[in-house]
Every structure is written in structure tokens, then in C-alpha cells.
Amino acid sequence: MNIFLERKSVRNYDPNHKISIEKLTEILKEAYRAPSSMNMQSSRMFVIESDEAKAQLKTVLYGNELQLSTSSAMILIASDRQKFDYAEKIYNTAYEKGIMPLEVRDRQINNMKIHREKFTTEILDRDGYIDGGLLAMQLMLVAKSHGYDTCAIGGFNRKEINKALNLPDRYTPVLIISIGKAMEPGFDSIRLDIEDTTKFL
Ligand SMILES: Cc1cc2nc3c(=O)[nH]c(=O)nc-3n(C[C@H](O)[C@H](O)[C@H](O)COP(=O)(O)O)c2cc1C
């Protein structure tokens, strides 16, 4: 199976199939190998799988109720505006594992201190949307490789979702990914011609 070409958005899942926390954790760890700006790993994943959490999410979804009610989980990808809190952990671990020289670690930690002071909310969110988009794509492909299907969901109230899920303001919502065992295959969708979308300069 070519997971890249066979992935389609699936909106109707087997409501009786619950992906175990262990399996979901494995999928999310693999997905999190996605690249991120300066490897600062700004994305956070909130796994909405209990009936209570799904009911909270329902209050801010625009449509998309079939995915909500039948999926095994809805995963909110959000960007952490305090991502720089993890700078030392990230670069120290790389140094301790022997994959980053000491002087690079020190330079990077220092650079991150400067970025932390300079980066506006706008820059943090812009980078967060890019990091989160890349994670979302990788999550959808990793899920497919494990025999599960997904649907990217942007149809939700971005201003209200943190309040509905009791998440602090530091998290900027990027995208929701529903995941589950497909009940119905996703439908075919067309793509523009390569001439419409691409120019070789
Ligand atoms: C940013 C983004 C937001 C989307 N939001 C929704 C959504 O709210 N509901 C939905 O059913 N599909 C949503 N989709 C899925 C698209 O409709 C779908 O990817 C597109 O039609 C192509 O179909 P395919 O994924 O099967 O290849 C979204 C996709 C993206 C990338």
C-alpha cells in the first residue's frame, strides 16, 4: 500500500473501535518525528477521547459531528507560545546523547534566549502554524501506516476552544485530527493540474 497516495479524509469511523492509549501513544511518538523550526518542537497534542471531553469539544465544532461521534479520538494540535521553556532540555539531551557538540549546544541555548526575548506573539503563532501543519500531515500518514484513518478538521471556533477544553492561553489551536477505524472509505477528490500549481523558475 502506498500510504501517501491512498490517504483520504475519512469522516465515518467504527464507533466500537477504540484505539488503545498504548497504540495511540506509539502513533503520536512517530508523528512527532516531524520537523520543526529550530527543532524547538512547538506543537502540543491534546487527545480528546473521553465522552466528557468530546462533549466539551462539541460546543465549539462547526459541523464535523460524524467524526466527533464515531472517531476513537480527536487530537487537537496546538502551538505552545512558551516553547522556549524546553530549549535547555532539547539541546542538553542532544549533547548528552552525543549527537551535538558542546559548543553548538551552548550557542543554540544562547540563541534561543535571544529569540525568546525578541519573538512576538505573531511570530510564535506563525511558526507554530507551520510546525503544527507538518505534524498534522505526518500524523495522518503514520496513522495510515498503522491501519487507521484520519480527517483534518479546521472547522471549529478558534476563539472559544481553549475555554471549552480548559486550556491556558499559551496554546494556540492549529488543527484537529480525527482518528479511528474507517467504517466508510474516504471519497475521491481531484487535484489541480501541475501546470496550475507549479512553476519551474
Ligand atoms: C486545514 C484543513 C482544514 C480542514 N477542515 C475540514 C473540516 O473542518 N471538515 C472536514 O470534513 N474536512 C476538513 N478538511 C479535509 C479536506 O476537506 C480534505 O483534505 C480535502 O477535501 C482533500 O481530500 P482528501 O483529504 O481526502 O485527500 C480539512 C483539511 C485541511 C488541510
The ligand as a MOL file (V3000), in Angstrom:
LIG
                    3D

  0  0  0     0  0            999 V3000
M  V30 BEGIN CTAB
M  V30 COUNTS 31 33 0 0 0
M  V30 BEGIN ATOM
M  V30 1 C -6.5930 22.9150 7.0710 0
M  V30 2 C -7.6500 21.8930 6.7400 0
M  V30 3 C -8.9020 22.0130 7.3020 0
M  V30 4 C -9.8840 21.0490 7.0210 0
M  V30 5 N -11.0930 21.1330 7.6650 0
M  V30 6 C -12.0040 20.1650 7.4610 0
M  V30 7 C -13.2070 20.1580 8.2060 0
M  V30 8 O -13.4620 21.0290 9.0570 0
M  V30 9 N -14.1020 19.1610 7.9720 0
M  V30 10 C -13.8530 18.1640 7.0690 0
M  V30 11 O -14.7100 17.2770 6.9240 0
M  V30 12 N -12.7210 18.1380 6.3350 0
M  V30 13 C -11.7870 19.1070 6.5150 0
M  V30 14 N -10.5970 19.0620 5.8290 0
M  V30 15 C -10.3370 17.9640 4.8790 0
M  V30 16 C -10.3470 18.4490 3.4160 0
M  V30 17 O -11.6690 18.7070 3.0140 0
M  V30 18 C -9.6930 17.3500 2.5350 0
M  V30 19 O -8.3560 17.1810 2.9470 0
M  V30 20 C -9.7100 17.7020 1.0520 0
M  V30 21 O -11.0540 17.7720 0.5810 0
M  V30 22 C -8.9510 16.6820 0.2080 0
M  V30 23 O -9.4580 15.3960 0.4160 0
M  V30 24 P -8.5690 14.2120 0.9640 0
M  V30 25 O -8.0600 14.5910 2.3360 0
M  V30 26 O -9.4850 13.0170 1.0230 0
M  V30 27 O -7.4200 13.9850 0.0170 0
M  V30 28 C -9.5960 19.9910 6.1080 0
M  V30 29 C -8.3240 19.8900 5.5540 0
M  V30 30 C -7.3610 20.8030 5.8720 0
M  V30 31 C -5.9730 20.6260 5.2920 0
M  V30 END ATOM
M  V30 BEGIN BOND
M  V30 1 1 1 2
M  V30 2 1 2 3
M  V30 3 2 2 30
M  V30 4 2 3 4
M  V30 5 1 4 5
M  V30 6 1 4 28
M  V30 7 2 5 6
M  V30 8 1 6 7
M  V30 9 1 6 13
M  V30 10 2 7 8
M  V30 11 1 7 9
M  V30 12 1 9 10
M  V30 13 2 10 11
M  V30 14 1 10 12
M  V30 15 2 12 13
M  V30 16 1 13 14
M  V30 17 1 14 15
M  V30 18 1 14 28
M  V30 19 1 15 16
M  V30 20 1 16 17
M  V30 21 1 16 18
M  V30 22 1 18 19
M  V30 23 1 18 20
M  V30 24 1 20 21
M  V30 25 1 20 22
M  V30 26 1 22 23
M  V30 27 1 23 24
M  V30 28 2 24 25
M  V30 29 1 24 26
M  V30 30 1 24 27
M  V30 31 2 28 29
M  V30 32 1 29 30
M  V30 33 1 30 31
M  V30 END BOND
M  V30 END CTAB
M  END
